[in-house]
Structure formats: C-alpha cells, structure tokens
Amino acid sequence: MQKLIPLQLMIFLIQIICLLGLARLFGEVVKKFGMPIVLGELLAGVILGPTVFGTLAPDIFTSLFHLPIDAGLALDGLMSLSVIFLLFVVGMEIELKEIAKQGKAVAWLGTMGIVIPSLIGAGVGWLIYDMSGVTVSSPLFIAFMGAALSISALPVIARILLDLELLKSPLGNLTIAVATINDAVGWMLFIVVLSLSGLAHQNVGIAVSITFTIGLGLLVVTVLPKIMDLILGFVARTLSPGGIIGTAVVMMLVLAVVTEYVGIHAVFGAFAAGIGVSQSKYFTHEIRKMIVEFTSHILAPLFFAAVGLKVNFFDSFNLTIVLIILFAAYASKMLAAWVGGYFSHLSVRESTAVGLGIAARGGMGIILATIALESKFITPSIFTALVIMAIITSISAGFIKFIMVRGSEKKQSHILAQSD
C-alpha cells in the first residue's frame, strides 16, 4: 500500500494549517460585521489561491499546492469528505414534517426553480456560444448552460442558514427543500448532457441514474428513516454511544458510495443518510451536536477555503461573459422564486429571501464547472465566469438575514399559513 513519504505528509499538514487557520480567522472577522462566516472562509481561499498568493509568490504557491501531487490528492480527498459531512449535517437538520406542511410552496418553487433557470440558461448558452470558444456542439453547450444555472448550492445555503440560525425555521426548511429539488434535477440534466457528449465517466446508464435518484427520494420520505432507526436501535442495545456515531457515519458513507457510483454525486447519498438518521430516537441531541460542531468548525471551513485554490481570476477573464452569466444567474432564480411564491401565496419578502438562497451556487456550482472543465466540455473563460458567479451569488445570499429581520415585524408568516 502506497503511503505519503514524510515530506509529503508535512506538506499536507501545512496545507491544512494554512487553509483551516486563515478560514477560521476570516470567518470570525466577517462574523463581527454581521456577514455569514462562509464569506470569510471563501475569501481565505481566494487569498491563499492562485489569485493572490499564487501571483505574489508563485514559486512558494506552486511548491505548496501544485508540485506535491500526492499531498494534493490527499487534500482533495479530505475536501470531498468535508462536503459529504456537510451535506450529512444538512440532512440531519431537515424536518420532513415541516416540509410536508409547506407542500404547495415546495412544489411550486421547486418546479419554477428548475424550469425558469433552465430556459434562461439555455438562452445564455445560445448568446455566448460563438464567443466562448468551446468545441462541443451548440445544442450541447446550450443544454449545459441550462443545467448549470438550474442547480443551487446546498452546502453554501445550509451553512448560511446555520450561521443565521434559520435552518430549522419554516423559511429555512422551505429553502433547503427547494434547493434539494433544484440540485437533484440539475445534476441529472448535467449527467444527461455529458453522456450525450461522450465525455462522461458513467458506471451505469442514464436511465439507471435517473431511476435511482427518484427511488432514493421516495425512500427518504418513506422507509429509509425506519430502516435506520432499526439499525441504530440494535446498535444502542449492544454497543456504546460511540457505536451509534460510528454506525451513522458508516451508513452515510455507504449511501455516498452508492450515489457516487450511479452518477448523481456522493453528497446526495450523505444528505439522504442525514435525513434518515435524524428521525431516529436513538440519534440523540448530544450525538447530533458533536457531529455538527466538528463539521461546522473544522471540515466546512476547510472545504470552502479550498474552493479558492481552484481558479486564478486574473487568467481567462472575460468581462462580457462574466456579466451575462452573473445577471442570468440572479434573474433566473429570483424570477423563479417570485413566480413560485406568487402561486403558493408567499409574501414578496419571503419569496425574495428564498430566491437569494437558491441563487447561491457555491461549491456545487464550482464542482459542476470543474467536472465540465476537466472533461474539456468548457473553456477556461467559461469556467472562470461560472466560479465568479458561484462565489458572488453565495456572498449575496447572506442578505437573507436583513430581509428576514425586517420581515419579523409581521405578526403572521405566509409560510406558516400554508399549514392551515
């Protein structure tokens, strides 16, 4: 079994020290200004990445983050595990009963959150195709842009709502539910587009991936929580409390492996596992708190800081493409939220808050852009624009706080009224 040599291990540890240390520092700084902690973590990555550090000290940056390939692979694996844990925590915080009460709003907002951004994204793909320099056919690029704008960023949205203590609120549950639908469908569209282009790395066919995604969604709201409760109950009667934590994490990883294998990304398996274990009476508040604390203060900062290592904003920057994609990103999700909110009788303020939330593309948008770039589906200029869009939309999602603080003056929430 190949291992990291002492020098590689040392570099790997230095990478973690830099990312975690600066992310925690910047997170605390922006928190004092009333902004989401995730903003500071993203800024830390930009400073450590090729945009700033790589420009000011290219030799040191290359020696630390690019040349040590094995250490880089270890860091990439840790980042993948971090986002998996983050989605596990998100699933743990989901209240299925609350979502069920908002069924009408979830249906309208979820549908509009896919249809409108997909159409606007397709229009953007048609508009910028000639200036993008991509080598794939126009129809495939148009379809890709539709998928790219239809997704949201569950990790970023969840982190922001956690920071603002809104995740368990009716609005928080609604936003997460809509983002989940957007991500699931958006990733399926992306899988289809890559498969049609012949650039995808699929272990199973498209039909199997889509069928499995639908089936997993049905299991999450029916028998999966009961199955996990039986397993955790057996563990609770035969092992120590630590056995429950270990078993829950193992079940999370198993589902993550399965969903990764069928091509819908490991994070969705972790998210489903989080929902399942959280419904069990054996998964106590103390156990939940330990996992949340470790994820929020260690793994999440590492993941969001590492995002800044992926791109140099000075290279391949096309202002026209950036502005078009950025405008379309906001317009598509905000319009979707307003239209969906109108038909589900939400207030304009509530619809705007949901729109800002689901407009955040964050790490998921960067993951999608990275896969497309590595598959040679898009050019560096499109990749740069998508990453800038993902970061800016994630930062602006923090304004949910100010919208809801003003909205708290109302005596009755329109969202809660959906349960009547």
N, C-alpha and C positions, 0 to 999 in steps of 0.2 A: 504493500500500500504506500503510495507516494505521499510524502509529508512536506510541509514547509520547512526549509532549512532555517537556521537561527536568524540569518539576515532578513529573510522574507517574513518570518514571524514578527521580527522587530518592526519592519516597515508597516505590516498590517496593523500592529498595535498603535503605531504613531498615527496612521490614518484615522483610526477610531478616536484617538485622543483629540486630534485636530477637529474632526467633524463634530463629535459629541460636545467637546468643550466650548467651541465657538457657537454651536447651535443653542446650547443651554444659556450662554451669556447673552446672545442676541435675543433669544426668546424672552428672557426676563426684562431686557431693556424695552422692547416694544410693548410688553405687557403693562409697563408703567405708564405708557401713553394710551392705554385703553384699546390697543390693537391685538388681534389674535396672535398667540405665541407662534403659530406656524409661519407667520410672516417673517419673524426673526430667524427661524430655522432655515427658511428658503434663502434669505439674504446671506446667511452664514455660508451656505453652499456656493452662492454666486461669488462671494469674496474669495473662497478657497479654490474655486474652479478656474478654468482657463480664461474667463473674462477678466479677472483682476489679478489673482496670484500668478496665473499662467502667463500673463502679459508682463507683469513687473519682474518676475523671477522665473523665467521659462525653464531654466536648467534644473532648478530645485523642484519645481512643479512636476516636471517630467520624471525626475528621479523618484519622486514620492508617489505619484499617482498613475504614471503611464508605463515606465520601464519594468517595474516589478510585476510581471504578468500573473504569476501565481498568487501573489498577495492581492492583486486586483480582482482575481477570480474569487478569492476568499471574501473580499469586501462585497462583491456583487452578490454572493450567496447570502451574506448577512443582511444586505438590503432587501433581498427577496423575502427572507424570513421575517424581517421587520414589518413589511407591508402586509404579510399574511397575518401576523399577530394583530396588527392594527385593525384589519377587517374582522378578525375574530372578536375583538373588543366591541366593534361597531355592532356586530350581530348580537352580542350579549346585552346591549343596551336597547335593542328593539322590543317594543311592546306590541305583540301581534293583536291584542285586544283593542288597543288604541287605534292601530291602523285599520282594523275592521270597522271601527266606528266611523272612520273617515273614508269608507269605501268609495263613495261617489267622487270625492275630491281626488283620491289616488288614481282612479280610473281615468278621469278627465285630464288631470295634469300629466300622468304617465304617458297617455296616448299623444297628447299635444307635444309633450317633451321629446317625442321621437319624430312625429310626422313633420312638424314645422321646421325644426333644425335640419332634418334630412333634406327637405326641399330647398331650404336656403343654402345649405352646404353644397348641394348639387349645383345650384346656380353659381356659387363661388368657384367651384371646380371648373365649370364651363368658362367663367370670366377670366381666370388666371392661367388656364391651361397653356396657352401659347407663350406666356412669359415665365412659366415655371421651370421649363427645361426638362420635364420628366420624359421618360422614354416609353412608358406604358401608354396604351390607347386612351383616347379622350373619354369614352364611356366608363372605363375602369377608374380613371382618375376622378371623374365626376362622382362616381359611386363611393369612392374612398372618402372624398371630402364630405359627402353626406353622412357617412358613418362617423367620421372624425368629429363633426360638430354635434352629433346626436348624443354622444356619451357625456357623462358627468364625472366627477372625481369623488367617489365615496370616501377614500381616506382623508382628503382635504376637508370635505364638507363635515365629516364626522368629527375631525379634530377641532374645527372651528366651533361647531355646536357644543362639543365637550368643554372647550375653553370658556364659552359664553354661558355654560350651564343651561343650554336649551335642548340638549339631545333627547331628554325624556319628556319634553313638553309636547303638546299636540302638534305645534308647528314643526318641531324637530323631527318627530316621528313621520309627519307627512313629507317633509323634505327628503329624509332618508329613503322613504318608500318610493318616492318618485325617482330619485337618483338611482335606486337599485334597478327599477324597470328600465330607465334610460341606459344604464351601463350594460345590462344583460342583453337587451335588443341591439344596442350599438355595437357591442363586441361580436354578436352573431353576424351583423351586417359586414363588419370588418373581416371576419373569418371567411365569409362567402366571397368577398371581393378578392382577398389574397388567393383563395383557392381557384377562382376563375382565372387569375393572372398566372397561375402555375408557380407562384413564389412561396406558397405556404408550406409549413412543415407539419402536416397533419398525420396523426396516428390512426384516426378514424375518419369516415366520410362526413360531409357537411350535414347530411340528414341525421346522422347519429348524434352529432354535436348539438344540433337544434333540438332534437327529441329529448336528449339528456337534460338540457337546460330547462325545458318545460317540465320534465318529470321531476327534476330536483326542486323546482319551485313549488310543485304540488306536494312533494314530500315534506318540505319545510313547514307548510301550513297544516299538515295532517298528521302523519305517523312518525316523522323523524324526532320530534320532541319526546314522544312516548318511548321510542326505542332507546334514546339516550338516557332518559330517566331510569329505565330498567337497568341499563349498564352501570350507571353511576350509583344506583341503589345497591347493586350487587357489590360494587367496589367499597361503598361506605360500610357495608356489613362485614366485609372480610379484610379490608386494608385500613391504613391510617388516613387522616385527612389529606396528607400529601399525595396519597394514591389517587384521590379524586382529581387533583390538579393535573397530575401526570396523565391520567386516563383522558381527561378532557382535551389536553393538548395533543395526545396521540390521535384521538378521533378527529380533531381539527386537521392534523397533518394528513390523515388518510383521505379525508374528503378533498383536501387541497391537491393531493396527488391525482385523485380520480378526475377532478375537473380540469387540471392541467393536461392530463393525458387526452381528454376528449376535446381539448382545444378551446375552452372557454375561460382560461386563466385560473390559477390556483387560488386567487383571492376570493372567488365566489364560493369555493368549497369551504374556505375558512369562515366566510360570512354565514353560510348556512349552518355550519357547526356551532357558531356563536349563538345563533337563534335557538338551536336545538338544546344546548346545554343550559341556557339561561332559564328555560321553562321548568327545569328540574328542581324539586325542593331540596335535593342534596347538594346543589350548587349554591352554597351559602353566600351571604353578603361578604363575609370575610375572605372567602376564596376569590370571589369576583373582584374585590378591592385590590388584592395582591397582584392579580394579573393586569388590572387596569393601571395601577401605579407603575409597574415595571415597563409596560408598553408605552405609556404616555411620557415618561421621563427618561427612558433610555432608548428604546427601539424607534419610536416615532421621530425624535429629533435626528437620529442617525439617517433615517430614510429621507426625510425632507431636506436635510443638508446635502446629502449625496446627489440630489437632483441637480444642483448647480454644477456638479462635476461633468455633466454630460454635454455641455454646449458652450461655445465661445460666441457671445452675442456680437462681437466685432467682425466675425467672419461670416460670409454668405448672408449678410443682412440686406434685405430688400424692403425698403420702407413702404412701397406701394403694396406689396403682398402682405406685409405685417398689418397695415392699417385695414385692408379689406377683410382679412381673416378675423382680426380683433373686433371690428364692427359687426361682422356677421355672427361671431360667437355670442356677443351680448344680445343683439337684436333677435336672434333665433330663440334663445332660452327665455328672454324676458317676454317676448310675444307669446310664446307657448304658455308661460305662467299666467299671463293676463287673460288669454283666451280660455285656458282650462279653469282658471279661477272664476271667471265670469259664469261659466256653465255650472260650476259647483258652488256658487254663491259665497265665494270668499270676498273679503274686502280688498280694495286696491292695495292697501298697505301689506296685507298678508300675502297676496299674490306677488307683490314686488319682492318681499323677503324670500319667498320660495324661489322666485326667478333668479335672484342673486346667488342663492345657494346652489341651484342646479347648473348655473352658468359656470361655476368653478370646474375646470378640467384637471388642474393639478397633476399629481403623479400619474394618474390613469391616462391623461392626455399625453404625457411625456412617454409613458410606456408604449402607447399605441404609435406615437411618432417614431420612437426608437426602433420598434419592430419593422415599421414601414421603411425606415432608412436603411437598416441592416439588410432588408430584403431587396434593396435597390429599387423600391417602388416609388420613392420620392427623392427629391434633390435636397442638398444641404440648406438651400434657401427656404424651402417649404418646411423643413424640419425646424429651422430657427424660428420661423414665424409661428409654428404650432407651439413650440416651447414657450416663447414670449407670451403668446395668448394664454397658455395654461397658467403661467405664473401670475399675470396681471389679473385674470378672472378670479384666481384663488385669493389674491390680496383683497380685491373689491368685495368678496363675499363677507369680509369682516364687518361691512356696514349693515349687515343683518341686525347687529346689536342696536344700532341707533334707530333703525326702523321699528324694532320691536319695543324699545324703551318708550318711544312716542306712542306706539300702539297700545301700551299697557294702560293708558289713561281711559281706554274704553272699558265699559263695565262688562260687556259680554263679547267673547270671541266668536267670530263667524265660524271658525273651525270647530269649536266645541258644539256649535249649533247643529253640525252635521249629524250628531248622535241622537238628536231629538226625533 
